[in-house]
Amino acid sequence: MGLRVSVLMLLLCVYGPERPVGAQPGIVDAWEPLNGVPRLPGGRYDDIAFATESIGFVVGGSGRVYRTTDAGETWSIVASLNAYLRSAGFASATKGWIGTLDNEQALLETLDGGSTWTNITARIAGPSPTGICGIWVVDEQVAYAVGRFDGPPIVIKTVNGGQTWTASDLSSLGIGTLIDVFFFDALNGVAVGGTRRDLTGDAVVVGTNDGGVTWSIRHRTTVEQGIGGEWGWKISFPSPDIGYISVEYPFANDTGAEAKVLKTTDAGVTWEPLAVTGSTRPAGLQGIGFIDADTGWVGGRGTSSFTDDGGETWTQVVDPDGRLNRIRVVNDSLAFALGSQVYRYRRASVPTPIESPLPLPEVFVLDQNYPNPFTESTTIRYTLHRDTYVRVRVIDALGQDLRVLADAYQGMGVHDIRWDGRDASGRRVAAGVYMYLIDIGDATEMKTMVALGRPE
């Protein structure tokens, strides 16, 4: 119960009066409004994307792009664009994309860390999107985007770092809108939206296992009487298997029906609805974010709710901000929430005195991957003795680059990177010996690993 109350600091410090809290030993939880990004009375910020754990970007209806290089401590305006900026995704500290609600400039690209943006909508081959509401970047080569919230349901994809994009219209599945997208790797992902472009239909989840070549409906909700229609809004996957989707009611009457989210425990194959007990605002929910499999928040139209048991029970705090649209989890101790203001959550372990603390190494250390050999995926761990720019590559026995796993400025400490056994194009590599190489500019280190191979 202590964690539940303390995590509610997002809602308490911003939205409501202070309540007595019972602190969980070893954990400090707090949400705070960030003064570096101005409040937008009557408007809101729509998306936040991080290229690294320190470098992030905020976009919204004002057309301004804000950047932080210190995990939200300070912010600066790096661009002011003539469009409603709806979504963002970054492949590195310098390269990223913004989706807008302007069909003439639906997709914008930066190659200099957000200072300048180019309209690259003409690079999209196939049906043209009328706007981009959600972007998910898999790695520096592969990214997906979807839109628009009022149709048509377009998915676009790049496999060459944004040089070209291909588009697909999923209307043939009987859906009308797409709003958000999430991919586990280059091939496997889900997207959410609704069945009708006039927003009076059902919420729907679609999925693909072949990089978007084919899609199928994974889940379709049942609209309760008096709701008038619903759609899936945002996606949050705190683990490879467990994920959540917020459901919004665009035209609900005040029937007292409880809000709901969708939950999967099998990596998006099947979904079940969970009632957000106590949340009866008729407009439903928008922003959703889980910092681990059990602990998360959902909110949107005046009411925000918190759970620490995977959505089985919820606690509400009235939210006068009323415009919560995105909760972006950066890691297991850092998250951001966007409404008319930007908020930051930090969960830090309270240091426990020990007799022999382990110091950071004087040089960086690259550990052996685990498991090794591996079939599905493997994790590469390394420890940085200082803040530095890091590039981690996978190469084959001939020394050819297969995949770049990291290419960003990172802080000192321990870092884990998962490799799913696929190359930059999303193809699973053959069984054999491969190398992974870390380069921090003035030093490099390399180790070998064994892929056992797996049939597609």
C-alpha positions as CSV (number, residue, x, y, z in Angstrom):
1,M,0.0,0.0,0.0
2,G,2.9,2.3,0.6
3,L,4.1,2.2,-3.0
4,R,0.5,2.9,-4.2
5,V,0.2,6.1,-2.1
6,S,3.7,7.3,-2.8
7,V,3.5,6.8,-6.5
8,L,0.4,9.0,-6.6
9,M,2.7,11.9,-6.1
10,L,2.2,12.6,-9.8
11,L,-1.4,13.3,-9.1
12,L,-1.1,14.6,-5.6
13,C,1.6,17.2,-6.1
14,V,0.1,18.4,-9.4
15,Y,-3.6,17.8,-9.1
16,G,-4.7,17.4,-5.5
17,P,-3.9,18.1,-1.8
18,E,-1.2,16.3,0.0
19,R,-2.3,13.1,1.7
20,P,-0.6,11.1,4.4
21,V,1.8,8.6,2.8
22,G,3.5,5.5,4.0
23,A,6.9,5.3,2.4
24,Q,8.0,2.0,1.1
25,P,11.5,1.2,2.4
26,G,14.2,1.9,-0.1
27,I,12.0,3.8,-2.6
28,V,11.5,7.5,-3.2
29,D,8.7,8.4,-5.6
30,A,7.8,11.8,-6.9
31,W,6.1,13.5,-9.8
32,E,6.7,17.1,-10.5
33,P,5.7,19.8,-13.1
34,L,8.6,20.9,-15.2
35,N,8.9,24.7,-15.3
36,G,11.3,24.6,-18.3
37,V,8.3,23.8,-20.6
38,P,5.6,26.5,-20.3
39,R,2.0,25.5,-19.5
40,L,-0.4,25.7,-22.4
41,P,-3.8,26.9,-21.1
42,G,-6.5,25.5,-23.4
43,G,-3.9,23.4,-25.3
44,R,-1.7,20.5,-24.6
45,Y,1.6,18.7,-25.4
46,D,1.0,15.6,-27.5
47,D,4.1,13.5,-27.4
48,I,7.6,13.1,-25.9
49,A,10.3,10.9,-27.3
50,F,13.8,10.1,-26.0
51,A,16.8,9.3,-28.1
52,T,18.8,8.4,-25.0
53,E,18.0,8.3,-21.3
54,S,19.1,12.0,-21.2
55,I,18.1,13.5,-24.6
56,G,14.4,13.9,-25.2
57,F,12.0,16.0,-27.2
58,V,8.5,17.3,-26.5
59,V,6.0,18.3,-29.3
60,G,2.4,19.5,-29.4
61,G,-0.2,21.8,-30.8
62,S,1.8,24.9,-30.4
63,G,4.2,23.8,-33.1
64,R,7.2,24.2,-30.9
65,V,9.8,21.6,-30.4
66,Y,11.5,21.5,-26.9
67,R,14.7,19.5,-26.2
68,T,16.3,18.3,-23.0
69,T,19.8,16.9,-22.7
70,D,19.7,16.2,-19.0
71,A,16.6,14.0,-18.5
72,G,14.3,16.9,-18.1
73,E,16.2,19.1,-15.7
74,T,16.4,21.9,-18.3
75,W,14.6,22.5,-21.6
76,S,15.2,24.7,-24.6
77,I,13.1,25.6,-27.8
78,V,15.0,24.2,-30.8
79,A,12.4,24.8,-33.4
80,S,9.0,26.5,-34.1
81,L,7.0,24.9,-36.9
82,N,3.8,25.8,-38.7
83,A,1.9,22.7,-37.9
84,Y,0.1,20.8,-35.2
85,L,2.8,18.4,-34.0
86,R,1.1,15.1,-33.0
87,S,3.8,12.5,-32.5
88,A,7.6,12.0,-32.3
89,G,10.2,9.3,-32.5
90,F,14.0,9.4,-32.5
91,A,16.6,6.9,-33.9
92,S,19.6,8.7,-32.4
93,A,20.5,12.0,-30.7
94,T,20.5,13.7,-34.2
95,K,18.0,11.8,-36.3
96,G,14.3,11.8,-35.6
97,W,10.8,12.3,-37.0
98,I,7.7,14.2,-36.1
99,G,4.1,13.3,-37.3
100,T,1.7,16.2,-37.8
101,L,-2.0,16.6,-38.4
102,D,-1.3,18.4,-41.7
103,N,-1.6,16.1,-44.7
104,E,0.6,18.3,-46.8
105,Q,3.4,17.8,-44.3
106,A,2.4,14.7,-42.4
107,L,6.0,13.6,-41.7
108,L,9.0,15.7,-40.8
109,E,12.6,14.7,-40.3
110,T,15.6,16.2,-38.5
111,L,19.2,15.2,-38.9
112,D,20.7,17.8,-36.5
113,G,19.0,17.1,-33.2
114,G,15.8,19.0,-33.8
115,S,17.2,22.4,-34.9
116,T,16.0,22.1,-38.5
117,W,13.1,20.0,-39.9
118,T,12.4,18.8,-43.5
119,N,9.0,17.8,-44.9
120,I,9.6,14.2,-46.2
121,T,6.0,13.3,-46.8
122,A,6.8,12.9,-50.5
123,R,9.1,10.0,-49.6
124,I,6.1,7.9,-48.6
125,A,5.2,5.4,-51.3
126,G,1.6,4.2,-51.4
127,P,-1.5,5.6,-49.9
128,S,-0.8,9.0,-48.4
129,P,-1.6,9.6,-44.7
130,T,-3.6,12.6,-43.7
131,G,-1.7,12.8,-40.5
132,I,0.6,10.8,-38.2
133,C,-0.6,10.2,-34.7
134,G,1.9,7.6,-33.4
135,I,5.5,6.7,-34.2
136,W,7.6,3.8,-32.9
137,V,11.4,3.6,-33.7
138,V,12.7,0.0,-33.5
139,D,16.4,0.9,-34.2
140,E,18.4,3.4,-36.3
141,Q,17.1,1.7,-39.5
142,V,13.6,0.5,-38.8
143,A,10.6,2.7,-37.7
144,Y,6.8,2.6,-38.0
145,A,4.1,5.2,-37.8
146,V,0.3,5.2,-38.0
147,G,-2.5,7.7,-38.4
148,R,-4.8,9.4,-38.5
149,F,-7.2,9.4,-35.5
150,D,-10.1,10.1,-37.8
151,G,-8.8,8.0,-40.7
152,P,-7.8,6.6,-43.0
153,P,-5.9,3.8,-41.1
154,I,-2.5,4.1,-42.7
155,V,0.7,2.4,-41.5
156,I,4.0,3.6,-42.8
157,K,7.4,2.0,-42.4
158,T,11.1,2.6,-43.2
159,V,13.9,0.0,-43.2
160,N,16.7,2.3,-44.3
161,G,16.8,5.0,-41.6
162,G,14.1,7.2,-43.2
163,Q,15.5,7.4,-46.7
164,T,12.3,5.9,-48.0
165,W,8.9,4.9,-46.5
166,T,6.2,2.6,-47.7
167,A,2.5,2.9,-46.7
168,S,-0.3,0.4,-46.3
169,D,-4.0,1.1,-45.8
170,L,-5.7,-1.3,-43.4
171,S,-9.3,-0.3,-44.3
172,S,-9.8,-3.8,-45.7
173,L,-9.7,-5.2,-42.2
174,G,-12.9,-3.3,-41.4
175,I,-11.2,-0.6,-39.4
176,G,-11.4,3.2,-39.8
177,T,-8.7,4.8,-37.6
178,L,-5.2,4.1,-36.2
179,I,-3.8,6.2,-33.3
180,D,-0.7,4.5,-31.8
181,V,1.8,1.8,-32.6
182,F,4.3,-0.4,-30.8
183,F,6.9,-2.9,-32.1
184,F,8.9,-5.5,-30.2
185,D,11.4,-5.8,-33.0
186,A,11.6,-5.2,-36.7
187,L,8.8,-7.7,-37.5
188,N,6.4,-8.1,-34.6
189,G,4.2,-5.2,-33.5
190,V,0.7,-4.0,-32.7
191,A,-1.3,-0.8,-33.5
192,V,-4.6,0.5,-32.0
193,G,-7.5,2.6,-33.2
194,G,-11.2,2.1,-34.0
195,T,-13.5,0.6,-36.4
196,R,-15.2,3.8,-37.6
197,R,-13.8,7.1,-38.9
198,D,-16.8,8.9,-37.3
199,L,-15.5,7.5,-33.9
200,T,-18.8,5.7,-33.1
201,G,-17.5,2.2,-33.5
202,D,-15.4,-0.2,-31.4
203,A,-11.8,0.0,-30.2
204,V,-9.6,-2.3,-32.1
205,V,-6.1,-3.8,-31.8
206,V,-4.3,-5.1,-34.9
207,G,-1.1,-7.0,-35.1
208,T,1.6,-8.2,-37.5
209,N,4.4,-10.8,-37.4
210,D,6.0,-10.1,-40.7
211,G,7.0,-6.4,-40.5
212,G,3.6,-5.1,-41.7
213,V,3.3,-7.2,-44.8
214,T,0.1,-8.6,-43.3
215,W,-2.0,-7.5,-40.4
216,S,-4.9,-9.1,-38.5
217,I,-7.4,-8.0,-35.9
218,R,-6.2,-9.2,-32.5
219,H,-9.0,-7.7,-30.4
220,R,-12.3,-5.8,-30.9
221,T,-14.1,-4.3,-27.9
222,T,-17.8,-4.4,-27.1
223,V,-19.3,-0.9,-26.6
224,E,-21.6,-0.6,-23.6
225,Q,-25.0,1.0,-23.9
226,G,-24.8,4.8,-23.6
227,I,-21.1,5.0,-24.5
228,G,-21.7,6.0,-28.2
229,G,-18.4,4.7,-29.4
230,E,-14.8,4.0,-28.3
231,W,-11.3,3.6,-29.7
232,G,-7.9,2.5,-28.5
233,W,-5.7,5.5,-27.8
234,K,-2.2,4.8,-26.4
235,I,0.0,1.7,-25.8
236,S,2.4,0.9,-23.0
237,F,4.5,-2.3,-22.8
238,P,6.4,-2.5,-19.5
239,S,7.7,-6.0,-20.4
240,P,8.0,-8.1,-23.5
241,D,4.8,-10.1,-22.6
242,I,2.7,-7.6,-20.6
243,G,1.1,-4.6,-22.2
244,Y,-1.7,-2.1,-21.7
245,I,-3.9,0.1,-24.0
246,S,-6.1,3.0,-22.9
247,V,-9.7,3.1,-24.3
248,E,-11.4,6.5,-24.9
249,Y,-15.1,7.1,-25.2
250,P,-15.4,10.1,-27.6
251,F,-19.2,10.5,-27.4
252,A,-20.2,8.9,-24.1
253,N,-23.2,10.0,-22.2
254,D,-22.9,10.3,-18.4
255,T,-24.2,6.8,-17.7
256,G,-21.8,6.0,-14.9
257,A,-20.1,3.3,-16.9
258,E,-16.6,2.7,-15.7
259,A,-13.6,3.5,-17.9
260,K,-11.5,0.6,-19.1
261,V,-8.1,-0.5,-20.4
262,L,-7.0,-3.5,-22.4
263,K,-4.3,-5.8,-21.1
264,T,-2.2,-8.6,-22.7
265,T,0.0,-11.1,-21.0
266,D,1.2,-12.9,-24.2
267,A,3.0,-10.2,-26.1
268,G,-0.1,-8.7,-27.8
269,V,-1.6,-11.9,-29.2
270,T,-4.7,-11.8,-27.0
271,W,-6.2,-8.9,-24.9
272,E,-8.7,-8.6,-22.1
273,P,-10.7,-5.6,-20.9
274,L,-10.1,-4.4,-17.3
275,A,-12.4,-1.9,-15.7
276,V,-10.7,1.1,-14.2
277,T,-12.7,0.9,-11.0
278,G,-14.0,4.3,-9.8
279,S,-13.3,6.1,-13.0
280,T,-16.6,7.1,-14.5
281,R,-15.9,10.2,-16.4
282,P,-17.9,9.7,-19.7
283,A,-15.0,10.6,-22.0
284,G,-12.9,7.7,-21.1
285,L,-9.1,7.6,-21.0
286,Q,-6.2,8.7,-23.2
287,G,-2.6,8.7,-21.6
288,I,-1.3,5.4,-20.2
289,G,2.1,4.4,-18.9
290,F,3.4,1.5,-16.8
291,I,6.8,1.7,-15.2
292,D,6.8,-2.1,-14.5
293,A,4.3,-4.9,-15.2
294,D,2.1,-3.9,-12.2
295,T,2.7,-0.2,-11.6
296,G,1.1,2.3,-13.9
297,W,-1.2,5.3,-14.5
298,V,-4.0,6.1,-16.9
299,G,-5.9,9.3,-17.4
300,G,-7.2,12.0,-19.8
301,R,-10.5,13.8,-19.4
302,G,-10.3,15.1,-15.8
303,T,-9.7,11.8,-13.9
304,S,-6.4,10.0,-13.5
305,S,-6.0,6.6,-11.9
306,F,-3.1,4.5,-10.5
307,T,-2.6,0.8,-10.0
308,D,0.1,-1.3,-8.4
309,D,-1.4,-4.7,-9.0
310,G,-1.5,-4.9,-12.8
311,G,-4.9,-3.2,-13.2
312,E,-6.9,-5.4,-10.8
313,T,-7.6,-2.4,-8.6
314,W,-7.3,1.4,-9.1
315,T,-7.1,4.6,-7.1
316,Q,-8.4,7.9,-8.5
317,V,-7.3,11.5,-7.9
318,V,-9.1,14.4,-9.5
319,D,-7.1,15.9,-12.3
320,P,-7.8,19.6,-13.0
321,D,-5.3,19.5,-15.9
322,G,-7.8,17.4,-17.7
323,R,-5.8,16.9,-20.8
324,L,-3.4,14.0,-20.1
325,N,-2.5,12.6,-23.5
326,R,0.8,10.6,-23.2
327,I,2.8,9.0,-20.5
328,R,6.2,8.0,-21.7
329,V,8.3,5.6,-19.6
330,V,12.0,6.0,-20.2
331,N,13.3,3.4,-17.8
332,D,12.2,1.7,-14.6
333,S,12.8,4.9,-12.6
334,L,12.0,7.7,-15.0
335,A,8.8,8.7,-16.8
336,F,7.1,11.8,-18.2
337,A,3.4,12.7,-18.5
338,L,2.0,15.3,-21.0
339,G,-1.1,17.4,-20.7
340,S,-1.3,21.1,-20.7
341,Q,2.0,20.8,-18.9
342,V,4.9,18.4,-18.8
343,Y,5.4,16.3,-15.6
344,R,8.3,14.1,-14.6
345,Y,8.3,11.0,-12.4
346,R,11.5,9.7,-10.7
347,R,11.8,6.7,-8.6
348,A,15.1,6.4,-6.9
349,S,16.4,3.8,-4.5
350,V,17.5,5.1,-1.2
351,P,21.1,4.1,-0.6
352,T,21.5,1.4,2.0
353,P,24.8,1.5,3.9
354,I,27.0,-1.5,3.1
355,E,30.5,-2.3,4.4
356,S,32.2,-2.6,1.0
357,P,30.6,-0.6,-1.8
358,L,31.5,-1.7,-5.3
359,P,33.2,1.2,-7.2
360,L,32.8,1.8,-10.9
361,P,35.7,0.4,-12.9
362,E,38.4,2.8,-14.0
363,V,37.9,1.6,-17.6
364,F,34.7,0.5,-19.3
365,V,33.9,-3.2,-19.1
366,L,32.1,-5.4,-21.7
367,D,30.6,-8.5,-20.2
368,Q,29.9,-11.8,-22.0
369,N,26.4,-11.9,-23.4
370,Y,23.7,-14.0,-21.7
371,P,22.4,-16.5,-22.5
372,N,25.2,-17.8,-24.7
373,P,24.6,-19.7,-26.9
374,F,21.1,-18.3,-27.6
375,T,18.1,-19.1,-29.8
376,E,15.5,-16.3,-29.5
377,S,17.5,-13.3,-28.1
378,T,20.4,-12.4,-25.9
379,T,21.4,-9.5,-23.6
380,I,24.7,-7.6,-23.8
381,R,25.8,-5.8,-20.7
382,Y,28.5,-3.2,-20.4
383,T,29.6,-0.8,-17.7
384,L,30.8,2.8,-18.5
385,H,33.2,4.5,-16.2
386,R,32.2,7.9,-17.4
387,D,29.5,9.7,-19.5
388,T,30.5,9.1,-23.1
389,Y,29.2,8.5,-26.6
390,V,28.7,4.8,-27.2
391,R,28.3,2.7,-30.4
392,V,27.5,-1.0,-30.1
393,R,27.5,-3.1,-33.3
394,V,26.9,-6.7,-34.2
395,I,29.2,-8.1,-37.0
396,D,29.5,-11.4,-38.7
397,A,32.5,-13.7,-39.1
398,L,33.6,-11.7,-42.2
399,G,33.6,-8.5,-40.3
400,Q,30.4,-7.1,-42.0
401,D,28.1,-4.9,-40.0
402,L,24.7,-6.6,-39.3
403,R,23.0,-4.3,-36.8
404,V,23.8,-1.2,-34.7
405,L,22.3,-1.7,-31.2
406,A,23.3,1.6,-29.7
407,D,24.5,4.9,-31.1
408,A,24.0,7.6,-28.5
409,Y,25.5,9.5,-25.6
410,Q,25.0,7.5,-22.4
411,G,25.7,8.0,-18.7
412,M,28.2,6.2,-16.6
413,G,27.0,2.9,-15.0
414,V,25.6,-0.4,-16.1
415,H,23.7,-0.7,-19.4
416,D,21.9,-3.7,-20.9
417,I,21.0,-4.1,-24.6
418,R,18.9,-6.9,-26.0
419,W,19.6,-8.3,-29.5
420,D,16.8,-10.3,-31.0
421,G,19.0,-12.2,-33.5
422,R,18.0,-10.1,-36.5
423,D,19.9,-7.9,-38.9
424,A,19.1,-4.3,-39.7
425,S,16.5,-5.4,-42.2
426,G,14.6,-7.5,-39.7
427,R,15.8,-10.9,-41.0
428,R,16.8,-13.5,-38.5
429,V,20.5,-14.4,-38.8
430,A,21.7,-17.9,-39.5
431,A,23.2,-20.1,-36.8
432,G,26.8,-19.3,-36.3
433,V,29.4,-17.2,-34.5
434,Y,29.0,-13.5,-34.3
435,M,30.8,-10.6,-32.6
436,Y,29.6,-7.6,-30.7
437,L,31.8,-4.6,-30.5
438,I,31.5,-1.5,-28.3
439,D,33.3,1.7,-29.2
440,I,33.5,4.7,-26.9
441,G,35.7,6.8,-29.1
442,D,39.1,6.3,-27.5
443,A,38.7,2.6,-26.8
444,T,37.0,-0.4,-28.2
445,E,36.3,-4.0,-27.0
446,M,34.8,-7.0,-28.7
447,K,33.5,-10.4,-27.7
448,T,32.0,-13.4,-29.5
449,M,28.6,-15.0,-29.2
450,V,26.9,-18.0,-30.7
451,A,23.4,-18.0,-32.3
452,L,21.8,-21.4,-32.5
453,G,19.3,-20.2,-35.2
454,R,15.6,-20.5,-35.2
455,P,13.2,-21.3,-38.1
456,E,10.9,-18.4,-39.1
